[in-house]
């Protein structure tokens, strides 16, 4: 997963949480300004959380790929 796709996915997750929190707060009786603030907080929290999780997952996958390339073929000359 590239850096650009991670950023795009994080923005999409943030926008989805912004819309759900904003309209949910507004429908349940909060004022527009407080709904907007809650939505921005949701965007920041869930966007950042998604970004951190995907960056960590991409780093783990790249380490596995590098380690897999080094260990490949180690036991090939030990056959009888």
NORTABEL-V913011 format. One record per pair of residues at least 24 apart in sequence whose ideal C-beta (glycine too) atoms are under 10 Angstrom apart, sorted by the first residue. I is the first residue (numbers start at 1). J is the second residue. D is the distance in Angstrom with one decimal. If there is no record, write none. Layout:
i=I j=J d=D
i=I j=J d=D
//
This chain:
i=1 j=54 d=6.6
i=1 j=55 d=9.2
i=1 j=57 d=7.5
i=1 j=58 d=4.9
i=1 j=61 d=7.6
i=1 j=62 d=9.5
i=2 j=58 d=8.3
i=3 j=54 d=9.7
i=3 j=55 d=8.4
i=3 j=58 d=8.2
i=5 j=54 d=8.6
i=5 j=58 d=9.3
i=6 j=50 d=8.5
i=6 j=51 d=6.5
i=6 j=52 d=9.9
i=6 j=53 d=9.6
i=6 j=54 d=4.6
i=6 j=55 d=6.2
i=6 j=57 d=9.0
i=6 j=58 d=6.5
i=7 j=47 d=9.5
i=7 j=50 d=9.9
i=7 j=51 d=7.1
i=7 j=54 d=9.1
i=7 j=55 d=9.7
i=9 j=47 d=9.6
i=9 j=50 d=6.5
i=9 j=51 d=8.3
i=9 j=54 d=6.3
i=10 j=43 d=10.0
i=10 j=46 d=8.6
i=10 j=47 d=4.9
i=10 j=48 d=7.5
i=10 j=49 d=8.6
i=10 j=50 d=4.5
i=10 j=51 d=3.9
i=10 j=52 d=8.8
i=10 j=53 d=9.2
i=10 j=54 d=6.9
i=10 j=55 d=9.1
i=11 j=43 d=8.8
i=11 j=47 d=6.4
i=11 j=50 d=8.9
i=11 j=51 d=8.9
i=12 j=47 d=8.8
i=12 j=50 d=8.5
i=13 j=43 d=8.9
i=13 j=46 d=5.5
i=13 j=47 d=5.9
i=13 j=48 d=9.7
i=13 j=49 d=8.1
i=13 j=50 d=4.1
i=13 j=51 d=8.5
i=13 j=53 d=9.7
i=13 j=54 d=9.3
i=14 j=39 d=9.8
i=14 j=40 d=9.5
i=14 j=42 d=7.7
i=14 j=43 d=4.1
i=14 j=44 d=7.3
i=14 j=45 d=8.5
i=14 j=46 d=5.6
i=14 j=47 d=2.9
i=14 j=48 d=8.0
i=14 j=49 d=9.2
i=14 j=50 d=7.2
i=14 j=51 d=8.7
i=15 j=39 d=9.6
i=15 j=42 d=9.9
i=15 j=43 d=6.8
i=15 j=46 d=9.5
i=15 j=47 d=8.1
i=16 j=42 d=9.2
i=16 j=43 d=9.1
i=16 j=46 d=7.9
i=16 j=47 d=9.5
i=16 j=50 d=9.8
i=17 j=41 d=9.4
i=17 j=42 d=4.3
i=17 j=43 d=6.1
i=17 j=44 d=9.3
i=17 j=45 d=7.6
i=17 j=46 d=3.9
i=17 j=47 d=7.4
i=17 j=49 d=9.4
i=17 j=50 d=9.0
i=18 j=42 d=5.6
i=18 j=43 d=4.1
i=18 j=44 d=9.1
i=18 j=46 d=8.3
i=18 j=47 d=8.5
i=19 j=43 d=9.2
i=20 j=46 d=9.5
i=21 j=45 d=9.6
i=21 j=46 d=8.9
//
